[in-house]
């Protein structure tokens, strides 16, 4: 089945997540052309440190990676510190680095092209928070409970 970017919007609405969508979420550069066929999700936190301010300090970088040497958007969704989603791309992005091959639900993600097969979710974090792996109420890796619940 062909990828339908509107499925991101439908899934967000169905889950009750608070979200906004960039106006140009479908028109930015697509590094994979028509080859974006996701069957997995890659999510990780951004190490912004104490210098980062606001709810989504990495949003500009994720939207406009050309300013920083990138060719396409850095992810599909940014999750703010308040748990709100910002959907910034509905096509291919550069979210994953090199790696693989990896088997996901019986499908093989070939070596070093995971971006073509994954929806990238960037979760804002703060390196200044203390990590307590045994207590979900304490931010893990700078990710707070609202963010954790939003992506879980």
Chimera marker file (.cmm) of the C-alpha trace (Angstrom):
<marker_set name="trace">
<marker id="1" x="0.000" y="0.000" z="0.000" r="1" g="1" b="0" radius="0.5"/>
<marker id="2" x="1.320" y="3.469" z="-0.873" r="1" g="1" b="0" radius="0.5"/>
<marker id="3" x="2.184" y="5.909" z="1.919" r="1" g="1" b="0" radius="0.5"/>
<marker id="4" x="-0.522" y="8.476" z="2.639" r="1" g="1" b="0" radius="0.5"/>
<marker id="5" x="0.802" y="11.421" z="4.677" r="1" g="1" b="0" radius="0.5"/>
<marker id="6" x="-2.714" y="12.291" z="5.814" r="1" g="1" b="0" radius="0.5"/>
<marker id="7" x="-2.492" y="9.208" z="8.031" r="1" g="1" b="0" radius="0.5"/>
<marker id="8" x="-0.292" y="11.243" z="10.403" r="1" g="1" b="0" radius="0.5"/>
<marker id="9" x="-3.106" y="13.767" z="10.834" r="1" g="1" b="0" radius="0.5"/>
<marker id="10" x="-5.750" y="11.058" z="11.261" r="1" g="1" b="0" radius="0.5"/>
<marker id="11" x="-3.660" y="9.237" z="13.872" r="1" g="1" b="0" radius="0.5"/>
<marker id="12" x="-3.051" y="12.443" z="15.847" r="1" g="1" b="0" radius="0.5"/>
<marker id="13" x="-6.754" y="13.327" z="15.808" r="1" g="1" b="0" radius="0.5"/>
<marker id="14" x="-7.802" y="9.801" z="16.763" r="1" g="1" b="0" radius="0.5"/>
<marker id="15" x="-5.402" y="9.708" z="19.712" r="1" g="1" b="0" radius="0.5"/>
<marker id="16" x="-6.540" y="13.072" z="21.063" r="1" g="1" b="0" radius="0.5"/>
<marker id="17" x="-3.036" y="14.522" z="20.953" r="1" g="1" b="0" radius="0.5"/>
<marker id="18" x="-2.827" y="18.296" z="20.779" r="1" g="1" b="0" radius="0.5"/>
<marker id="19" x="-1.004" y="19.195" z="17.556" r="1" g="1" b="0" radius="0.5"/>
<marker id="20" x="-0.359" y="21.808" z="14.898" r="1" g="1" b="0" radius="0.5"/>
<marker id="21" x="0.657" y="21.245" z="11.284" r="1" g="1" b="0" radius="0.5"/>
<marker id="22" x="3.088" y="23.380" z="9.280" r="1" g="1" b="0" radius="0.5"/>
<marker id="23" x="1.414" y="24.869" z="6.197" r="1" g="1" b="0" radius="0.5"/>
<marker id="24" x="4.182" y="23.544" z="3.957" r="1" g="1" b="0" radius="0.5"/>
<marker id="25" x="4.426" y="20.094" z="5.530" r="1" g="1" b="0" radius="0.5"/>
<marker id="26" x="3.924" y="18.405" z="2.155" r="1" g="1" b="0" radius="0.5"/>
<marker id="27" x="5.936" y="20.719" z="-0.085" r="1" g="1" b="0" radius="0.5"/>
<marker id="28" x="9.454" y="20.707" z="1.368" r="1" g="1" b="0" radius="0.5"/>
<marker id="29" x="12.342" y="18.815" z="-0.220" r="1" g="1" b="0" radius="0.5"/>
<marker id="30" x="11.873" y="15.049" z="-0.173" r="1" g="1" b="0" radius="0.5"/>
<marker id="31" x="15.217" y="13.204" z="-0.229" r="1" g="1" b="0" radius="0.5"/>
<marker id="32" x="13.511" y="9.956" z="-1.189" r="1" g="1" b="0" radius="0.5"/>
<marker id="33" x="11.209" y="11.184" z="-3.936" r="1" g="1" b="0" radius="0.5"/>
<marker id="34" x="8.315" y="8.776" z="-4.164" r="1" g="1" b="0" radius="0.5"/>
<marker id="35" x="10.367" y="6.160" z="-2.320" r="1" g="1" b="0" radius="0.5"/>
<marker id="36" x="9.215" y="7.036" z="1.227" r="1" g="1" b="0" radius="0.5"/>
<marker id="37" x="7.362" y="3.957" z="2.498" r="1" g="1" b="0" radius="0.5"/>
<marker id="38" x="7.497" y="3.944" z="6.321" r="1" g="1" b="0" radius="0.5"/>
<marker id="39" x="6.801" y="0.845" z="8.360" r="1" g="1" b="0" radius="0.5"/>
<marker id="40" x="8.485" y="1.902" z="11.598" r="1" g="1" b="0" radius="0.5"/>
<marker id="41" x="8.877" y="4.857" z="13.931" r="1" g="1" b="0" radius="0.5"/>
<marker id="42" x="12.190" y="6.224" z="15.202" r="1" g="1" b="0" radius="0.5"/>
<marker id="43" x="11.942" y="8.546" z="18.175" r="1" g="1" b="0" radius="0.5"/>
<marker id="44" x="14.604" y="10.021" z="20.367" r="1" g="1" b="0" radius="0.5"/>
<marker id="45" x="15.238" y="13.050" z="22.486" r="1" g="1" b="0" radius="0.5"/>
<marker id="46" x="17.192" y="16.143" z="21.585" r="1" g="1" b="0" radius="0.5"/>
<marker id="47" x="20.063" y="17.075" z="23.889" r="1" g="1" b="0" radius="0.5"/>
<marker id="48" x="19.473" y="20.813" z="24.044" r="1" g="1" b="0" radius="0.5"/>
<marker id="49" x="21.081" y="21.480" z="27.391" r="1" g="1" b="0" radius="0.5"/>
<marker id="50" x="20.471" y="24.399" z="29.696" r="1" g="1" b="0" radius="0.5"/>
<marker id="51" x="20.943" y="26.946" z="26.900" r="1" g="1" b="0" radius="0.5"/>
<marker id="52" x="17.734" y="25.897" z="25.201" r="1" g="1" b="0" radius="0.5"/>
<marker id="53" x="14.695" y="27.986" z="25.989" r="1" g="1" b="0" radius="0.5"/>
<marker id="54" x="11.022" y="27.586" z="25.295" r="1" g="1" b="0" radius="0.5"/>
<marker id="55" x="8.830" y="24.659" z="24.449" r="1" g="1" b="0" radius="0.5"/>
<marker id="56" x="10.400" y="23.554" z="21.123" r="1" g="1" b="0" radius="0.5"/>
<marker id="57" x="13.941" y="24.938" z="20.876" r="1" g="1" b="0" radius="0.5"/>
<marker id="58" x="14.994" y="22.512" z="18.105" r="1" g="1" b="0" radius="0.5"/>
<marker id="59" x="11.967" y="23.240" z="15.892" r="1" g="1" b="0" radius="0.5"/>
<marker id="60" x="13.857" y="25.728" z="13.715" r="1" g="1" b="0" radius="0.5"/>
<marker id="61" x="16.667" y="23.239" z="13.100" r="1" g="1" b="0" radius="0.5"/>
<marker id="62" x="14.215" y="20.453" z="12.274" r="1" g="1" b="0" radius="0.5"/>
<marker id="63" x="12.227" y="22.671" z="9.887" r="1" g="1" b="0" radius="0.5"/>
<marker id="64" x="15.143" y="24.434" z="8.218" r="1" g="1" b="0" radius="0.5"/>
<marker id="65" x="18.143" y="22.112" z="8.248" r="1" g="1" b="0" radius="0.5"/>
<marker id="66" x="19.573" y="23.850" z="5.178" r="1" g="1" b="0" radius="0.5"/>
<marker id="67" x="20.732" y="26.592" z="7.512" r="1" g="1" b="0" radius="0.5"/>
<marker id="68" x="22.818" y="23.953" z="9.256" r="1" g="1" b="0" radius="0.5"/>
<marker id="69" x="24.052" y="21.976" z="6.252" r="1" g="1" b="0" radius="0.5"/>
<marker id="70" x="21.142" y="19.566" z="5.814" r="1" g="1" b="0" radius="0.5"/>
<marker id="71" x="19.176" y="18.993" z="2.617" r="1" g="1" b="0" radius="0.5"/>
<marker id="72" x="15.740" y="18.027" z="3.936" r="1" g="1" b="0" radius="0.5"/>
<marker id="73" x="13.744" y="18.353" z="7.123" r="1" g="1" b="0" radius="0.5"/>
<marker id="74" x="15.239" y="16.544" z="10.073" r="1" g="1" b="0" radius="0.5"/>
<marker id="75" x="12.090" y="14.715" z="11.216" r="1" g="1" b="0" radius="0.5"/>
<marker id="76" x="8.341" y="14.421" z="10.699" r="1" g="1" b="0" radius="0.5"/>
<marker id="77" x="7.134" y="15.436" z="14.152" r="1" g="1" b="0" radius="0.5"/>
<marker id="78" x="8.592" y="17.516" z="16.983" r="1" g="1" b="0" radius="0.5"/>
<marker id="79" x="7.149" y="16.881" z="20.451" r="1" g="1" b="0" radius="0.5"/>
<marker id="80" x="7.341" y="19.948" z="22.670" r="1" g="1" b="0" radius="0.5"/>
<marker id="81" x="8.156" y="19.885" z="26.345" r="1" g="1" b="0" radius="0.5"/>
<marker id="82" x="4.436" y="20.304" z="27.017" r="1" g="1" b="0" radius="0.5"/>
<marker id="83" x="3.584" y="17.145" z="24.995" r="1" g="1" b="0" radius="0.5"/>
<marker id="84" x="2.124" y="19.052" z="22.025" r="1" g="1" b="0" radius="0.5"/>
<marker id="85" x="3.041" y="17.764" z="18.542" r="1" g="1" b="0" radius="0.5"/>
<marker id="86" x="4.187" y="19.909" z="15.628" r="1" g="1" b="0" radius="0.5"/>
<marker id="87" x="3.860" y="17.970" z="12.358" r="1" g="1" b="0" radius="0.5"/>
<marker id="88" x="6.439" y="19.430" z="9.981" r="1" g="1" b="0" radius="0.5"/>
<marker id="89" x="6.783" y="16.859" z="7.178" r="1" g="1" b="0" radius="0.5"/>
<marker id="90" x="4.627" y="14.233" z="5.503" r="1" g="1" b="0" radius="0.5"/>
<marker id="91" x="7.296" y="12.866" z="3.184" r="1" g="1" b="0" radius="0.5"/>
<marker id="92" x="10.865" y="11.660" z="3.494" r="1" g="1" b="0" radius="0.5"/>
<marker id="93" x="13.208" y="13.299" z="6.015" r="1" g="1" b="0" radius="0.5"/>
<marker id="94" x="16.726" y="12.786" z="7.339" r="1" g="1" b="0" radius="0.5"/>
<marker id="95" x="16.097" y="11.566" z="10.877" r="1" g="1" b="0" radius="0.5"/>
<marker id="96" x="18.210" y="8.433" z="11.209" r="1" g="1" b="0" radius="0.5"/>
<marker id="97" x="21.916" y="8.086" z="10.802" r="1" g="1" b="0" radius="0.5"/>
<marker id="98" x="23.729" y="5.079" z="9.421" r="1" g="1" b="0" radius="0.5"/>
<marker id="99" x="23.032" y="1.579" z="10.649" r="1" g="1" b="0" radius="0.5"/>
<marker id="100" x="21.162" y="-1.592" z="9.957" r="1" g="1" b="0" radius="0.5"/>
<marker id="101" x="20.145" y="-3.819" z="8.507" r="1" g="1" b="0" radius="0.5"/>
<marker id="102" x="17.250" y="-4.125" z="10.938" r="1" g="1" b="0" radius="0.5"/>
<marker id="103" x="14.214" y="-6.380" z="10.912" r="1" g="1" b="0" radius="0.5"/>
<marker id="104" x="10.946" y="-4.737" z="12.032" r="1" g="1" b="0" radius="0.5"/>
<marker id="105" x="7.674" y="-6.687" z="12.080" r="1" g="1" b="0" radius="0.5"/>
<marker id="106" x="8.981" y="-9.129" z="9.498" r="1" g="1" b="0" radius="0.5"/>
<marker id="107" x="10.181" y="-6.396" z="7.131" r="1" g="1" b="0" radius="0.5"/>
<marker id="108" x="13.851" y="-5.647" z="6.550" r="1" g="1" b="0" radius="0.5"/>
<marker id="109" x="15.158" y="-2.115" z="6.775" r="1" g="1" b="0" radius="0.5"/>
<marker id="110" x="18.281" y="-2.180" z="4.575" r="1" g="1" b="0" radius="0.5"/>
<marker id="111" x="21.625" y="-0.924" z="5.820" r="1" g="1" b="0" radius="0.5"/>
<marker id="112" x="22.014" y="2.857" z="6.029" r="1" g="1" b="0" radius="0.5"/>
<marker id="113" x="18.692" y="3.858" z="4.464" r="1" g="1" b="0" radius="0.5"/>
<marker id="114" x="16.402" y="3.737" z="7.493" r="1" g="1" b="0" radius="0.5"/>
<marker id="115" x="15.143" y="7.248" z="6.745" r="1" g="1" b="0" radius="0.5"/>
<marker id="116" x="13.180" y="5.857" z="3.825" r="1" g="1" b="0" radius="0.5"/>
<marker id="117" x="11.306" y="3.430" z="6.089" r="1" g="1" b="0" radius="0.5"/>
<marker id="118" x="10.800" y="5.358" z="9.358" r="1" g="1" b="0" radius="0.5"/>
<marker id="119" x="8.674" y="8.195" z="10.635" r="1" g="1" b="0" radius="0.5"/>
<marker id="120" x="11.011" y="10.391" z="12.673" r="1" g="1" b="0" radius="0.5"/>
<marker id="121" x="9.841" y="11.887" z="15.957" r="1" g="1" b="0" radius="0.5"/>
<marker id="122" x="12.082" y="14.395" z="17.741" r="1" g="1" b="0" radius="0.5"/>
<marker id="123" x="11.291" y="14.873" z="21.434" r="1" g="1" b="0" radius="0.5"/>
<marker id="124" x="12.505" y="18.064" z="23.094" r="1" g="1" b="0" radius="0.5"/>
<marker id="125" x="14.537" y="17.446" z="26.203" r="1" g="1" b="0" radius="0.5"/>
<marker id="126" x="16.645" y="19.308" z="28.696" r="1" g="1" b="0" radius="0.5"/>
<marker id="127" x="20.001" y="17.916" z="29.729" r="1" g="1" b="0" radius="0.5"/>
<marker id="128" x="19.665" y="19.797" z="32.985" r="1" g="1" b="0" radius="0.5"/>
<marker id="129" x="17.089" y="17.367" z="34.405" r="1" g="1" b="0" radius="0.5"/>
<marker id="130" x="18.208" y="14.549" z="36.646" r="1" g="1" b="0" radius="0.5"/>
<marker id="131" x="17.643" y="11.027" z="35.374" r="1" g="1" b="0" radius="0.5"/>
<marker id="132" x="15.787" y="8.519" z="37.538" r="1" g="1" b="0" radius="0.5"/>
<marker id="133" x="15.081" y="5.363" z="35.546" r="1" g="1" b="0" radius="0.5"/>
<marker id="134" x="12.893" y="3.849" z="38.279" r="1" g="1" b="0" radius="0.5"/>
<marker id="135" x="10.338" y="6.656" z="38.547" r="1" g="1" b="0" radius="0.5"/>
<marker id="136" x="8.249" y="7.657" z="35.539" r="1" g="1" b="0" radius="0.5"/>
<marker id="137" x="7.237" y="10.895" z="37.282" r="1" g="1" b="0" radius="0.5"/>
<marker id="138" x="10.857" y="12.055" z="37.206" r="1" g="1" b="0" radius="0.5"/>
<marker id="139" x="11.931" y="13.100" z="33.708" r="1" g="1" b="0" radius="0.5"/>
<marker id="140" x="13.908" y="10.376" z="31.936" r="1" g="1" b="0" radius="0.5"/>
<marker id="141" x="16.698" y="11.784" z="29.832" r="1" g="1" b="0" radius="0.5"/>
<marker id="142" x="14.963" y="15.150" z="30.097" r="1" g="1" b="0" radius="0.5"/>
<marker id="143" x="11.663" y="13.798" z="28.758" r="1" g="1" b="0" radius="0.5"/>
<marker id="144" x="8.703" y="14.641" z="30.972" r="1" g="1" b="0" radius="0.5"/>
<marker id="145" x="5.572" y="12.513" z="31.589" r="1" g="1" b="0" radius="0.5"/>
<marker id="146" x="3.394" y="14.557" z="29.183" r="1" g="1" b="0" radius="0.5"/>
<marker id="147" x="5.850" y="13.885" z="26.359" r="1" g="1" b="0" radius="0.5"/>
<marker id="148" x="6.214" y="10.231" z="27.292" r="1" g="1" b="0" radius="0.5"/>
<marker id="149" x="2.437" y="9.748" z="27.296" r="1" g="1" b="0" radius="0.5"/>
<marker id="150" x="2.094" y="11.590" z="23.968" r="1" g="1" b="0" radius="0.5"/>
<marker id="151" x="4.411" y="9.222" z="22.111" r="1" g="1" b="0" radius="0.5"/>
<marker id="152" x="3.728" y="5.997" z="24.031" r="1" g="1" b="0" radius="0.5"/>
<link id1="1" id2="2" r="1" g="1" b="0" radius="0.2"/>
<link id1="2" id2="3" r="1" g="1" b="0" radius="0.2"/>
<link id1="3" id2="4" r="1" g="1" b="0" radius="0.2"/>
<link id1="4" id2="5" r="1" g="1" b="0" radius="0.2"/>
<link id1="5" id2="6" r="1" g="1" b="0" radius="0.2"/>
<link id1="6" id2="7" r="1" g="1" b="0" radius="0.2"/>
<link id1="7" id2="8" r="1" g="1" b="0" radius="0.2"/>
<link id1="8" id2="9" r="1" g="1" b="0" radius="0.2"/>
<link id1="9" id2="10" r="1" g="1" b="0" radius="0.2"/>
<link id1="10" id2="11" r="1" g="1" b="0" radius="0.2"/>
<link id1="11" id2="12" r="1" g="1" b="0" radius="0.2"/>
<link id1="12" id2="13" r="1" g="1" b="0" radius="0.2"/>
<link id1="13" id2="14" r="1" g="1" b="0" radius="0.2"/>
<link id1="14" id2="15" r="1" g="1" b="0" radius="0.2"/>
<link id1="15" id2="16" r="1" g="1" b="0" radius="0.2"/>
<link id1="16" id2="17" r="1" g="1" b="0" radius="0.2"/>
<link id1="17" id2="18" r="1" g="1" b="0" radius="0.2"/>
<link id1="18" id2="19" r="1" g="1" b="0" radius="0.2"/>
<link id1="19" id2="20" r="1" g="1" b="0" radius="0.2"/>
<link id1="20" id2="21" r="1" g="1" b="0" radius="0.2"/>
<link id1="21" id2="22" r="1" g="1" b="0" radius="0.2"/>
<link id1="22" id2="23" r="1" g="1" b="0" radius="0.2"/>
<link id1="23" id2="24" r="1" g="1" b="0" radius="0.2"/>
<link id1="24" id2="25" r="1" g="1" b="0" radius="0.2"/>
<link id1="25" id2="26" r="1" g="1" b="0" radius="0.2"/>
<link id1="26" id2="27" r="1" g="1" b="0" radius="0.2"/>
<link id1="27" id2="28" r="1" g="1" b="0" radius="0.2"/>
<link id1="28" id2="29" r="1" g="1" b="0" radius="0.2"/>
<link id1="29" id2="30" r="1" g="1" b="0" radius="0.2"/>
<link id1="30" id2="31" r="1" g="1" b="0" radius="0.2"/>
<link id1="31" id2="32" r="1" g="1" b="0" radius="0.2"/>
<link id1="32" id2="33" r="1" g="1" b="0" radius="0.2"/>
<link id1="33" id2="34" r="1" g="1" b="0" radius="0.2"/>
<link id1="34" id2="35" r="1" g="1" b="0" radius="0.2"/>
<link id1="35" id2="36" r="1" g="1" b="0" radius="0.2"/>
<link id1="36" id2="37" r="1" g="1" b="0" radius="0.2"/>
<link id1="37" id2="38" r="1" g="1" b="0" radius="0.2"/>
<link id1="38" id2="39" r="1" g="1" b="0" radius="0.2"/>
<link id1="39" id2="40" r="1" g="1" b="0" radius="0.2"/>
<link id1="40" id2="41" r="1" g="1" b="0" radius="0.2"/>
<link id1="41" id2="42" r="1" g="1" b="0" radius="0.2"/>
<link id1="42" id2="43" r="1" g="1" b="0" radius="0.2"/>
<link id1="43" id2="44" r="1" g="1" b="0" radius="0.2"/>
<link id1="44" id2="45" r="1" g="1" b="0" radius="0.2"/>
<link id1="45" id2="46" r="1" g="1" b="0" radius="0.2"/>
<link id1="46" id2="47" r="1" g="1" b="0" radius="0.2"/>
<link id1="47" id2="48" r="1" g="1" b="0" radius="0.2"/>
<link id1="48" id2="49" r="1" g="1" b="0" radius="0.2"/>
<link id1="49" id2="50" r="1" g="1" b="0" radius="0.2"/>
<link id1="50" id2="51" r="1" g="1" b="0" radius="0.2"/>
<link id1="51" id2="52" r="1" g="1" b="0" radius="0.2"/>
<link id1="52" id2="53" r="1" g="1" b="0" radius="0.2"/>
<link id1="53" id2="54" r="1" g="1" b="0" radius="0.2"/>
<link id1="54" id2="55" r="1" g="1" b="0" radius="0.2"/>
<link id1="55" id2="56" r="1" g="1" b="0" radius="0.2"/>
<link id1="56" id2="57" r="1" g="1" b="0" radius="0.2"/>
<link id1="57" id2="58" r="1" g="1" b="0" radius="0.2"/>
<link id1="58" id2="59" r="1" g="1" b="0" radius="0.2"/>
<link id1="59" id2="60" r="1" g="1" b="0" radius="0.2"/>
<link id1="60" id2="61" r="1" g="1" b="0" radius="0.2"/>
<link id1="61" id2="62" r="1" g="1" b="0" radius="0.2"/>
<link id1="62" id2="63" r="1" g="1" b="0" radius="0.2"/>
<link id1="63" id2="64" r="1" g="1" b="0" radius="0.2"/>
<link id1="64" id2="65" r="1" g="1" b="0" radius="0.2"/>
<link id1="65" id2="66" r="1" g="1" b="0" radius="0.2"/>
<link id1="66" id2="67" r="1" g="1" b="0" radius="0.2"/>
<link id1="67" id2="68" r="1" g="1" b="0" radius="0.2"/>
<link id1="68" id2="69" r="1" g="1" b="0" radius="0.2"/>
<link id1="69" id2="70" r="1" g="1" b="0" radius="0.2"/>
<link id1="70" id2="71" r="1" g="1" b="0" radius="0.2"/>
<link id1="71" id2="72" r="1" g="1" b="0" radius="0.2"/>
<link id1="72" id2="73" r="1" g="1" b="0" radius="0.2"/>
<link id1="73" id2="74" r="1" g="1" b="0" radius="0.2"/>
<link id1="74" id2="75" r="1" g="1" b="0" radius="0.2"/>
<link id1="75" id2="76" r="1" g="1" b="0" radius="0.2"/>
<link id1="76" id2="77" r="1" g="1" b="0" radius="0.2"/>
<link id1="77" id2="78" r="1" g="1" b="0" radius="0.2"/>
<link id1="78" id2="79" r="1" g="1" b="0" radius="0.2"/>
<link id1="79" id2="80" r="1" g="1" b="0" radius="0.2"/>
<link id1="80" id2="81" r="1" g="1" b="0" radius="0.2"/>
<link id1="81" id2="82" r="1" g="1" b="0" radius="0.2"/>
<link id1="82" id2="83" r="1" g="1" b="0" radius="0.2"/>
<link id1="83" id2="84" r="1" g="1" b="0" radius="0.2"/>
<link id1="84" id2="85" r="1" g="1" b="0" radius="0.2"/>
<link id1="85" id2="86" r="1" g="1" b="0" radius="0.2"/>
<link id1="86" id2="87" r="1" g="1" b="0" radius="0.2"/>
<link id1="87" id2="88" r="1" g="1" b="0" radius="0.2"/>
<link id1="88" id2="89" r="1" g="1" b="0" radius="0.2"/>
<link id1="89" id2="90" r="1" g="1" b="0" radius="0.2"/>
<link id1="90" id2="91" r="1" g="1" b="0" radius="0.2"/>
<link id1="91" id2="92" r="1" g="1" b="0" radius="0.2"/>
<link id1="92" id2="93" r="1" g="1" b="0" radius="0.2"/>
<link id1="93" id2="94" r="1" g="1" b="0" radius="0.2"/>
<link id1="94" id2="95" r="1" g="1" b="0" radius="0.2"/>
<link id1="95" id2="96" r="1" g="1" b="0" radius="0.2"/>
<link id1="96" id2="97" r="1" g="1" b="0" radius="0.2"/>
<link id1="97" id2="98" r="1" g="1" b="0" radius="0.2"/>
<link id1="98" id2="99" r="1" g="1" b="0" radius="0.2"/>
<link id1="99" id2="100" r="1" g="1" b="0" radius="0.2"/>
<link id1="100" id2="101" r="1" g="1" b="0" radius="0.2"/>
<link id1="101" id2="102" r="1" g="1" b="0" radius="0.2"/>
<link id1="102" id2="103" r="1" g="1" b="0" radius="0.2"/>
<link id1="103" id2="104" r="1" g="1" b="0" radius="0.2"/>
<link id1="104" id2="105" r="1" g="1" b="0" radius="0.2"/>
<link id1="105" id2="106" r="1" g="1" b="0" radius="0.2"/>
<link id1="106" id2="107" r="1" g="1" b="0" radius="0.2"/>
<link id1="107" id2="108" r="1" g="1" b="0" radius="0.2"/>
<link id1="108" id2="109" r="1" g="1" b="0" radius="0.2"/>
<link id1="109" id2="110" r="1" g="1" b="0" radius="0.2"/>
<link id1="110" id2="111" r="1" g="1" b="0" radius="0.2"/>
<link id1="111" id2="112" r="1" g="1" b="0" radius="0.2"/>
<link id1="112" id2="113" r="1" g="1" b="0" radius="0.2"/>
<link id1="113" id2="114" r="1" g="1" b="0" radius="0.2"/>
<link id1="114" id2="115" r="1" g="1" b="0" radius="0.2"/>
<link id1="115" id2="116" r="1" g="1" b="0" radius="0.2"/>
<link id1="116" id2="117" r="1" g="1" b="0" radius="0.2"/>
<link id1="117" id2="118" r="1" g="1" b="0" radius="0.2"/>
<link id1="118" id2="119" r="1" g="1" b="0" radius="0.2"/>
<link id1="119" id2="120" r="1" g="1" b="0" radius="0.2"/>
<link id1="120" id2="121" r="1" g="1" b="0" radius="0.2"/>
<link id1="121" id2="122" r="1" g="1" b="0" radius="0.2"/>
<link id1="122" id2="123" r="1" g="1" b="0" radius="0.2"/>
<link id1="123" id2="124" r="1" g="1" b="0" radius="0.2"/>
<link id1="124" id2="125" r="1" g="1" b="0" radius="0.2"/>
<link id1="125" id2="126" r="1" g="1" b="0" radius="0.2"/>
<link id1="126" id2="127" r="1" g="1" b="0" radius="0.2"/>
<link id1="127" id2="128" r="1" g="1" b="0" radius="0.2"/>
<link id1="128" id2="129" r="1" g="1" b="0" radius="0.2"/>
<link id1="129" id2="130" r="1" g="1" b="0" radius="0.2"/>
<link id1="130" id2="131" r="1" g="1" b="0" radius="0.2"/>
<link id1="131" id2="132" r="1" g="1" b="0" radius="0.2"/>
<link id1="132" id2="133" r="1" g="1" b="0" radius="0.2"/>
<link id1="133" id2="134" r="1" g="1" b="0" radius="0.2"/>
<link id1="134" id2="135" r="1" g="1" b="0" radius="0.2"/>
<link id1="135" id2="136" r="1" g="1" b="0" radius="0.2"/>
<link id1="136" id2="137" r="1" g="1" b="0" radius="0.2"/>
<link id1="137" id2="138" r="1" g="1" b="0" radius="0.2"/>
<link id1="138" id2="139" r="1" g="1" b="0" radius="0.2"/>
<link id1="139" id2="140" r="1" g="1" b="0" radius="0.2"/>
<link id1="140" id2="141" r="1" g="1" b="0" radius="0.2"/>
<link id1="141" id2="142" r="1" g="1" b="0" radius="0.2"/>
<link id1="142" id2="143" r="1" g="1" b="0" radius="0.2"/>
<link id1="143" id2="144" r="1" g="1" b="0" radius="0.2"/>
<link id1="144" id2="145" r="1" g="1" b="0" radius="0.2"/>
<link id1="145" id2="146" r="1" g="1" b="0" radius="0.2"/>
<link id1="146" id2="147" r="1" g="1" b="0" radius="0.2"/>
<link id1="147" id2="148" r="1" g="1" b="0" radius="0.2"/>
<link id1="148" id2="149" r="1" g="1" b="0" radius="0.2"/>
<link id1="149" id2="150" r="1" g="1" b="0" radius="0.2"/>
<link id1="150" id2="151" r="1" g="1" b="0" radius="0.2"/>
<link id1="151" id2="152" r="1" g="1" b="0" radius="0.2"/>
</marker_set>
